[in-house]
Amino acid sequence: MVDTLGAPTYSTLCVCSFREYRRKGAEKNFCSLYITEKNESGWTKPEPLGFMDEEANYMHPALSSTGDTLFFSSDMSNGWGKFDIYFSVKGENGFNYPEKLGRNINTAQNDQFPYLINDTLYFASEGHTGLGGLDVFKVHKLPGGAWT
């Protein structure tokens, strides 16, 4: 969270009320990503990001140092596993529809909790070889945009 005037802050809000999960015929809670900005009188009303699907969870936002790319984890239907890490680039009308990071990051298991420091992305994964559970990994962004 950034605590400076005019700087956007992104957070996860897990809606506590149930809503119909039509594809599975059951009720389920969903988490969403919201944006708010600090001004002289406090914080603006949190607004949901426009690209979210009603039947997916969006969590753990991490903003690039330039403020133009948002990383997060989601269980969107086009994912490769349980939760995958996605990114969305900011356009003229807000953040664009997200894209999955590559197979060298996302696995068939949970890949979550992205955290970005400059061109280094830290994340937790159950699918990469480690000690078990959600182990922490890091990848570096190459000049062409790929992650190693």
N, C-alpha and C positions, 0 to 999 in steps of 0.2 A: 504494500500500500504506500503510495506517495502522499506526503502530507504538505504539499505546497499549493498555493493559490493557483487555480486554473489548470492544474495537472490532473489528468484523468486517473481514476482509480478503478480497477476491475476486481470484482469479487464474485464468489459463488453464493447463491442463495438457494437453499433447499426448501422447496415449497412443502409445507407440512400437511396441507390438505390432500386427500386422495382424489384422483380423477381416473376415469375409465381408461384402461390400457387395452384398447380394442383388439389389437392383433393377438393378444394372448388370452383375452376374456377375463382378465383379473385386474384388480386395482393395484397401483404402484405409485410411490412417491418419485418425483423427478427433481433434479437439481438443474439450475439454470445460471447463466453468466449475465451479470448486470454491470453497467457503467454508472459512475457518479463522479461529480467534480466538486472540488472545494472552492467556495467563493468567500467574499467578505462576511456573509451572513451565516455561513455553515456549509452544509453539503447539499447538492442538488438532489432531487428525487431520483432514486435508482431506476434506470431504464434497461430493459432486457436487450441484449444484442440481437439484431434482426435475423441472423442466419439460423437460429435454432429450430430443430424439429421437435414437435410436441412429445414424441415418444422416445426420447433419448435423454440421457444425463450429460451435463456439461459441467466440468469441475476443474479446480486447481489452475486458475489462470496465471500466466507469467508473461509479462510484457518485455519486449526487447528494449535495450537501452535507448534506441532511437524513437521508441514509441509507435513504430509503424507495423509491428508484427506481434500478434498475440498467440501464445502457445497455451494449450489446455488439454485435458484428457476427456474422452467421451466414449460412450458405448453406442455410437451411431450405427445404423444398420449396414453401412458400407465398410465397417471395420474388419480387421483381420483377427481380432481376438475379443476378449471380454471388454477391456478398455484399451484404447489406443491413444497415442499423442498426435494431435492435429495442430496446424497453424493457420492463421488467417491474417492476410495482409490488409492494412487499412487503405481504403479507397476514398473517393470524393464523398460518398454517401455512407460512410461507416465501414465496418469490417466486411470483407468479401466472404463468400462461401468458403468454408475451411477445406484444407487438403490434409491428408494423412502424411506423416513423416514416413520414411522408407522402411523396408523390411529389416534393415540393420538396427533399427530402433524398436519398431512395433513387432510383437510376437503374437502367438495364439493365446497367450495368457494376459494378465493385467499389466499394462504399461501406463504409469501414472506419475503425478507430482512433478511436472516439468519445472525447472528452475534455471534461469538463464543469467550468465555473467559474461558480458561481451559476446564472444563467439564460442562459448562453451555452454553446452546444454547438459544439465544434470537431470536424471530421471530415475524412478524406481521401477523395477521390472521383476515379475515372477517367471518370465519366460527365458531370460538369458541365464547362462551358467553362473552360479554364484553359491552362496552359503545356504540358500533356501529362503522362501518368502519373498518379500519385496526388497531385493538388494539394490543398492545405488550404483548407477553407471554414469559415465560422462562421454560425450562425443564433441568433436570440434567441427565448426563450420569451415569448409574450404572456400577459397576465393570464388569458385564457380557456383556455390550455393549448396553443394552436397555436404552431408555429414559423415564423418569417419568415426 
